[in-house]
Amino acid sequence: MGYKIDSVANVSMSELAYDWLDYILKGKQKPEILQDKVNYEVMGANEWRHRSNLDAMSNDSITMYLSSERSVGNYKLNNLEPGMDYVSQKIDFTDRTTENNFYTPDIIFDSLDAGNGLIFKSGIFNQEFEISGSFTGHLFATINKKDMDISCALYEQKADGTYFFLTRYIGRASYAKYNYERQLLTPGRKRINFIL
């Protein structure tokens, strides 16, 4: 898909699965790559790292806020907590030529197509840093319906201007609090804390 993986990441997953089964079922040697409970390859660093749990993957965090302020056609994503500003979005359900839950199997893009969604962009970071672990988010929304789908994708914009797909979230608001029990929204009321 346009990305050349690191040499150490070129692993046969089917062979690794059989080696794991031999270790569990036949008492053979544990595969070297599986040194701990969480084993991951750091893209671009060409190395594997091993941690006891997902929280141990990250040693720091960055908090960013969505903003209604615009820059070059996009909304700003910054580290300053905004006041009570908001961004409005109108969806025409009679128009089925657009969608917000934009999905693509590609990894590298020349430009971003938000479909009928919104793009929030941060400024340039002063120094390189590694992103390991997961992202979380808190979304506050007021809608005139009883439910909505939420889709969020994260990209890194490279020095050459291309965008590298990092990860995505897609979910339904009525399952935001409990993923086993649907709770419909009250139209017109601010719904807090959709945790992405």
GROMACS elastic network, one bead per residue, 0.5 to 0.9 nm:
[ bonds ]
;  ai    aj funct       b0    kb
    1     4     6  0.84452   500
    1   105     6  0.83364   500
    1   106     6  0.60170   500
    1   107     6  0.62385   500
    1   108     6  0.74704   500
    2   106     6  0.81998   500
    2   107     6  0.71668   500
    2   108     6  0.65045   500
    3   107     6  0.73497   500
    3   108     6  0.73299   500
    4     7     6  0.89042   500
    5     8     6  0.83761   500
    5     9     6  0.64247   500
    5    10     6  0.70632   500
    5    43     6  0.74505   500
    5    44     6  0.80875   500
    5    46     6  0.86479   500
    6     9     6  0.53018   500
    6    10     6  0.68911   500
    6    41     6  0.86805   500
    6    42     6  0.88130   500
    6    43     6  0.66638   500
    6    44     6  0.65304   500
    6    45     6  0.78287   500
    6    46     6  0.52094   500
    6    47     6  0.82643   500
    7    10     6  0.54634   500
    7    11     6  0.87037   500
    7    46     6  0.66522   500
    7    47     6  0.89575   500
    8    11     6  0.72115   500
    8    41     6  0.78304   500
    8    46     6  0.59022   500
    8    47     6  0.64757   500
    8    48     6  0.75543   500
    9    41     6  0.64554   500
    9    42     6  0.88425   500
    9    43     6  0.83389   500
    9    46     6  0.73143   500
    9    47     6  0.80031   500
    9    48     6  0.80785   500
   11    14     6  0.88731   500
   11    15     6  0.82298   500
   11    16     6  0.76735   500
   12    15     6  0.52791   500
   12    16     6  0.61793   500
   12    17     6  0.86547   500
   13    17     6  0.60724   500
   13    18     6  0.87166   500
   14    17     6  0.50416   500
   14    18     6  0.64129   500
   14    19     6  0.86845   500
   15    18     6  0.52151   500
   15    19     6  0.61872   500
   15    20     6  0.86023   500
   16    20     6  0.60724   500
   16    21     6  0.85991   500
   16    31     6  0.72939   500
   16    33     6  0.87999   500
   17    20     6  0.50685   500
   17    21     6  0.62327   500
   17    22     6  0.86475   500
   18    21     6  0.50176   500
   18    22     6  0.61143   500
   18    23     6  0.85617   500
   19    22     6  0.50602   500
   19    23     6  0.62402   500
   19    24     6  0.87502   500
   19    28     6  0.81935   500
   19    29     6  0.82833   500
   19    30     6  0.74233   500
   19    31     6  0.62882   500
   20    23     6  0.50209   500
   20    24     6  0.62185   500
   20    25     6  0.84597   500
   20    28     6  0.87541   500
   20    29     6  0.87525   500
   20    30     6  0.66505   500
   20    31     6  0.64669   500
   20    34     6  0.87321   500
   21    24     6  0.50588   500
   21    25     6  0.56549   500
   21    26     6  0.74701   500
   21    28     6  0.89086   500
   22    25     6  0.53297   500
   22    27     6  0.64932   500
   22    28     6  0.56449   500
   22    29     6  0.79150   500
   22    30     6  0.82543   500
   23    26     6  0.56992   500
   23    29     6  0.56016   500
   23    30     6  0.52518   500
   23    31     6  0.76101   500
   24    27     6  0.59192   500
   24    28     6  0.75498   500
   24    30     6  0.81534   500
   25    28     6  0.80957   500
   27    30     6  0.83445   500
   28    31     6  0.89847   500
   29    32     6  0.83816   500
   30    33     6  0.85209   500
   30    34     6  0.72227   500
   30    35     6  0.82831   500
   31    34     6  0.56364   500
   31    35     6  0.78043   500
   32    35     6  0.61580   500
   33    36     6  0.86791   500
   33    39     6  0.72978   500
   33    48     6  0.76855   500
   33    50     6  0.86481   500
   34    37     6  0.73683   500
   34    38     6  0.79001   500
   34    39     6  0.61086   500
   34    50     6  0.77191   500
   35    38     6  0.81993   500
   35    39     6  0.70278   500
   35    49     6  0.86951   500
   35    50     6  0.61496   500
   35    51     6  0.83004   500
   36    39     6  0.62874   500
   36    49     6  0.89749   500
   36    50     6  0.54087   500
   36    51     6  0.57205   500
   36    52     6  0.57462   500
   36    53     6  0.85322   500
   37    50     6  0.73676   500
   37    51     6  0.63520   500
   37    52     6  0.51413   500
   37    53     6  0.63534   500
   37    54     6  0.87952   500
   38    49     6  0.82616   500
   38    50     6  0.56883   500
   38    51     6  0.50829   500
   38    52     6  0.59410   500
   38    53     6  0.58495   500
   38    54     6  0.66687   500
   38    56     6  0.89911   500
   38    57     6  0.82198   500
   39    48     6  0.69141   500
   39    49     6  0.58236   500
   39    51     6  0.64834   500
   39    52     6  0.87551   500
   40    47     6  0.84942   500
   40    48     6  0.55418   500
   40    49     6  0.54581   500
   40    50     6  0.65063   500
   40    51     6  0.85628   500
   40    57     6  0.89650   500
   41    44     6  0.89708   500
   41    45     6  0.81455   500
   41    46     6  0.70150   500
   41    47     6  0.56149   500
   41    49     6  0.61439   500
   41    50     6  0.88139   500
   42    45     6  0.54762   500
   42    46     6  0.62340   500
   42    47     6  0.57431   500
   42    48     6  0.62009   500
   42    49     6  0.72459   500
   42   130     6  0.83214   500
   42   131     6  0.88775   500
   42   132     6  0.79443   500
   43    46     6  0.61356   500
   43    47     6  0.77452   500
   44    47     6  0.82965   500
   45    48     6  0.86489   500
   49    57     6  0.86082   500
   50    53     6  0.89684   500
   50    57     6  0.82108   500
   51    54     6  0.72977   500
   51    55     6  0.86890   500
   51    56     6  0.59691   500
   51    57     6  0.62850   500
   52    55     6  0.85054   500
   52    56     6  0.66749   500
   52    57     6  0.85192   500
   53    56     6  0.54906   500
   53    57     6  0.71526   500
   54    57     6  0.54497   500
   54    58     6  0.78946   500
   54   133     6  0.65401   500
   54   134     6  0.84092   500
   55    58     6  0.61899   500
   55    59     6  0.83800   500
   55   133     6  0.72573   500
   55   134     6  0.89568   500
   56    59     6  0.70595   500
   56   133     6  0.84788   500
   57   132     6  0.59019   500
   57   133     6  0.56297   500
   58    61     6  0.75522   500
   58   130     6  0.89806   500
   58   131     6  0.76748   500
   58   132     6  0.55889   500
   58   133     6  0.58091   500
   58   134     6  0.86886   500
   59   132     6  0.87623   500
   61   131     6  0.89776   500
   62    79     6  0.81048   500
   63    78     6  0.83551   500
   63    79     6  0.61467   500
   63    80     6  0.89185   500
   64    77     6  0.62081   500
   64    78     6  0.51830   500
   64    80     6  0.73780   500
   64    81     6  0.79446   500
   64   122     6  0.82852   500
   65    76     6  0.83829   500
   65    77     6  0.55445   500
   65    78     6  0.53725   500
   65    79     6  0.58826   500
   65    80     6  0.66643   500
   65    81     6  0.59999   500
   65    82     6  0.70543   500
   66    69     6  0.88502   500
   66    75     6  0.76255   500
   66    76     6  0.65031   500
   66    78     6  0.68611   500
   66    79     6  0.89204   500
   66    81     6  0.84907   500
   66    82     6  0.77772   500
   66    86     6  0.86493   500
   66   120     6  0.67781   500
   66   121     6  0.88272   500
   67    70     6  0.78869   500
   67    75     6  0.62643   500
   67    76     6  0.53108   500
   67    77     6  0.59321   500
   67    78     6  0.73308   500
   67    80     6  0.89694   500
   67    81     6  0.85884   500
   67    82     6  0.65387   500
   67    85     6  0.72550   500
   67    86     6  0.71426   500
   67    87     6  0.77308   500
   67   120     6  0.78173   500
   68    75     6  0.59866   500
   68    76     6  0.69217   500
   68    77     6  0.89961   500
   68    82     6  0.87195   500
   68    85     6  0.62225   500
   68    86     6  0.56414   500
   68    87     6  0.54546   500
   69    74     6  0.84752   500
   69    75     6  0.56590   500
   69    76     6  0.56884   500
   69    77     6  0.87607   500
   69    85     6  0.88908   500
   70    73     6  0.62375   500
   70    74     6  0.54587   500
   70    76     6  0.56989   500
   70   120     6  0.87320   500
   71    74     6  0.53371   500
   71    75     6  0.60687   500
   71    76     6  0.64001   500
   71   121     6  0.84197   500
   72    75     6  0.82599   500
   73   119     6  0.86909   500
   74   118     6  0.77304   500
   74   119     6  0.55499   500
   74   120     6  0.58015   500
   74   121     6  0.64699   500
   75    87     6  0.88973   500
   75   118     6  0.76899   500
   75   119     6  0.61185   500
   75   121     6  0.62520   500
   75   122     6  0.87383   500
   76   119     6  0.83967   500
   76   120     6  0.52201   500
   76   121     6  0.51267   500
   76   122     6  0.59202   500
   76   123     6  0.79898   500
   77    80     6  0.87799   500
   77   120     6  0.53453   500
   77   121     6  0.50214   500
   77   123     6  0.75300   500
   78    81     6  0.78916   500
   78   121     6  0.80553   500
   78   122     6  0.56388   500
   78   123     6  0.72317   500
   79    82     6  0.89865   500
   79   122     6  0.86946   500
   82    85     6  0.67689   500
   83    86     6  0.88894   500
   89   116     6  0.89535   500
   89   117     6  0.81094   500
   89   118     6  0.83342   500
   91    94     6  0.89160   500
   91    95     6  0.85087   500
   91    99     6  0.88749   500
   91   100     6  0.89133   500
   91   116     6  0.79545   500
   92    95     6  0.55756   500
   92    96     6  0.82346   500
   93    96     6  0.66688   500
   95    98     6  0.67319   500
   95    99     6  0.88817   500
   96    99     6  0.71388   500
   98   115     6  0.62161   500
   98   116     6  0.60141   500
   99   102     6  0.64859   500
   99   114     6  0.89786   500
   99   115     6  0.59344   500
   99   116     6  0.55954   500
   99   117     6  0.77101   500
  100   103     6  0.89514   500
  100   114     6  0.73101   500
  100   115     6  0.58075   500
  100   116     6  0.50350   500
  100   117     6  0.50308   500
  100   118     6  0.86454   500
  100   149     6  0.86875   500
  100   150     6  0.83982   500
  100   151     6  0.73043   500
  101   114     6  0.88849   500
  101   115     6  0.80580   500
  101   116     6  0.85702   500
  101   117     6  0.79121   500
  101   149     6  0.77577   500
  101   150     6  0.73888   500
  101   151     6  0.54494   500
  101   152     6  0.81742   500
  101   170     6  0.75993   500
  102   113     6  0.82490   500
  102   114     6  0.67797   500
  102   115     6  0.62182   500
  102   116     6  0.83718   500
  102   117     6  0.80673   500
  102   151     6  0.76833   500
  102   152     6  0.89545   500
  102   153     6  0.88813   500
  103   106     6  0.89729   500
  103   153     6  0.89426   500
  104   107     6  0.82299   500
  106   109     6  0.74936   500
  106   165     6  0.78295   500
  107   163     6  0.81077   500
  107   164     6  0.58134   500
  107   166     6  0.79904   500
  108   111     6  0.89921   500
  108   162     6  0.67734   500
  108   163     6  0.56172   500
  108   165     6  0.63066   500
  109   112     6  0.67072   500
  109   162     6  0.56232   500
  109   163     6  0.50462   500
  109   164     6  0.66380   500
  109   165     6  0.80261   500
  110   161     6  0.71158   500
  110   163     6  0.63382   500
  111   161     6  0.81520   500
  111   162     6  0.65794   500
  111   163     6  0.67230   500
  112   119     6  0.84446   500
  112   162     6  0.89856   500
  112   163     6  0.74091   500
  113   116     6  0.86577   500
  113   117     6  0.86559   500
  113   119     6  0.88298   500
  114   118     6  0.60870   500
  114   119     6  0.65273   500
  115   118     6  0.82351   500
  117   151     6  0.88776   500
  122   125     6  0.83527   500
  124   127     6  0.88030   500
  125   128     6  0.71746   500
  125   129     6  0.88584   500
  131   134     6  0.84153   500
  134   167     6  0.87636   500
  135   167     6  0.87402   500
  135   196     6  0.79601   500
  136   195     6  0.68354   500
  136   196     6  0.53690   500
  137   193     6  0.84258   500
  137   194     6  0.76639   500
  137   195     6  0.54925   500
  138   192     6  0.78823   500
  138   193     6  0.50296   500
  138   194     6  0.54175   500
  138   196     6  0.63974   500
  139   191     6  0.84860   500
  139   192     6  0.67219   500
  139   193     6  0.54973   500
  139   194     6  0.50311   500
  139   195     6  0.67128   500
  139   196     6  0.77054   500
  140   190     6  0.68666   500
  140   191     6  0.58587   500
  140   193     6  0.58907   500
  140   194     6  0.67042   500
  141   189     6  0.83850   500
  141   190     6  0.56671   500
  141   191     6  0.54649   500
  141   192     6  0.67857   500
  141   193     6  0.87199   500
  141   194     6  0.84127   500
  142   145     6  0.89288   500
  142   186     6  0.88952   500
  142   187     6  0.73302   500
  142   188     6  0.57046   500
  142   189     6  0.56677   500
  142   191     6  0.60553   500
  142   192     6  0.88036   500
  143   146     6  0.77676   500
  143   147     6  0.81778   500
  143   148     6  0.82715   500
  143   185     6  0.84499   500
  143   186     6  0.83458   500
  143   187     6  0.57307   500
  143   188     6  0.55835   500
  143   189     6  0.73283   500
  143   190     6  0.77470   500
  143   191     6  0.85490   500
  144   147     6  0.88006   500
  144   186     6  0.80399   500
  144   188     6  0.52610   500
  144   189     6  0.83603   500
  145   148     6  0.74201   500
  145   185     6  0.72604   500
  145   186     6  0.74231   500
  145   187     6  0.50466   500
  145   188     6  0.78374   500
  146   174     6  0.80347   500
  146   184     6  0.53375   500
  146   186     6  0.58148   500
  146   187     6  0.57004   500
  147   172     6  0.73062   500
  147   173     6  0.59350   500
  147   174     6  0.58693   500
  147   183     6  0.87948   500
  147   184     6  0.59864   500
  147   185     6  0.57545   500
  147   186     6  0.85655   500
  147   187     6  0.85393   500
  148   171     6  0.86658   500
  148   172     6  0.59105   500
  148   173     6  0.55137   500
  148   174     6  0.74810   500
  148   185     6  0.87746   500
  149   170     6  0.72295   500
  149   171     6  0.56980   500
  149   173     6  0.59905   500
  149   174     6  0.86604   500
  150   169     6  0.77868   500
  150   170     6  0.55520   500
  150   171     6  0.52525   500
  150   172     6  0.59755   500
  150   173     6  0.68532   500
  150   196     6  0.86164   500
  151   168     6  0.73603   500
  151   169     6  0.56047   500
  151   171     6  0.65439   500
  151   172     6  0.87758   500
  152   167     6  0.85534   500
  152   168     6  0.54982   500
  152   169     6  0.50970   500
  152   170     6  0.63870   500
  152   196     6  0.84214   500
  153   165     6  0.76404   500
  153   166     6  0.75713   500
  153   167     6  0.58267   500
  153   169     6  0.63271   500
  153   170     6  0.85744   500
  154   164     6  0.86068   500
  154   165     6  0.63199   500
  154   166     6  0.54546   500
  154   167     6  0.54535   500
  154   168     6  0.60918   500
  154   169     6  0.88267   500
  155   163     6  0.59756   500
  155   164     6  0.52931   500
  155   166     6  0.52419   500
  155   167     6  0.73776   500
  156   162     6  0.83594   500
  156   163     6  0.55669   500
  156   164     6  0.50693   500
  156   165     6  0.66360   500
  156   166     6  0.69313   500
  157   160     6  0.80623   500
  157   161     6  0.59832   500
  157   162     6  0.57244   500
  157   164     6  0.62610   500
  157   165     6  0.89374   500
  158   161     6  0.53335   500
  158   162     6  0.54442   500
  158   163     6  0.60344   500
  158   164     6  0.70935   500
  159   162     6  0.74633   500
  160   163     6  0.88689   500
  165   168     6  0.84287   500
  169   196     6  0.67598   500
  170   196     6  0.81291   500
  171   174     6  0.88960   500
  171   175     6  0.76258   500
  171   176     6  0.74832   500
  171   196     6  0.78139   500
  172   175     6  0.56313   500
  172   176     6  0.65713   500
  173   177     6  0.81873   500
  173   182     6  0.87616   500
  173   183     6  0.82498   500
  173   184     6  0.79341   500
  173   185     6  0.78104   500
  173   194     6  0.68191   500
  174   177     6  0.75273   500
  174   178     6  0.82746   500
  174   179     6  0.85464   500
  174   181     6  0.81976   500
  174   182     6  0.51497   500
  174   184     6  0.50178   500
  174   185     6  0.65484   500
  175   178     6  0.53196   500
  175   180     6  0.71327   500
  175   181     6  0.64620   500
  175   182     6  0.51234   500
  175   183     6  0.64083   500
  175   184     6  0.83488   500
  176   179     6  0.64798   500
  176   182     6  0.84253   500
  176   183     6  0.83366   500
  176   193     6  0.82617   500
  176   194     6  0.54813   500
  176   195     6  0.64363   500
  176   196     6  0.79607   500
  177   181     6  0.83201   500
  177   182     6  0.85229   500
  177   183     6  0.79346   500
  177   193     6  0.83833   500
  177   194     6  0.71945   500
  177   195     6  0.77194   500
  178   181     6  0.54504   500
  178   182     6  0.70925   500
  178   183     6  0.80656   500
  179   182     6  0.73008   500
  185   188     6  0.88155   500
  185   189     6  0.78896   500
  185   191     6  0.73206   500
  186   189     6  0.56972   500
  186   190     6  0.83414   500
  186   191     6  0.81219   500
  187   190     6  0.84584   500
  188   191     6  0.89278   500
  191   194     6  0.76386   500
  192   195     6  0.89820   500
  193   196     6  0.88189   500
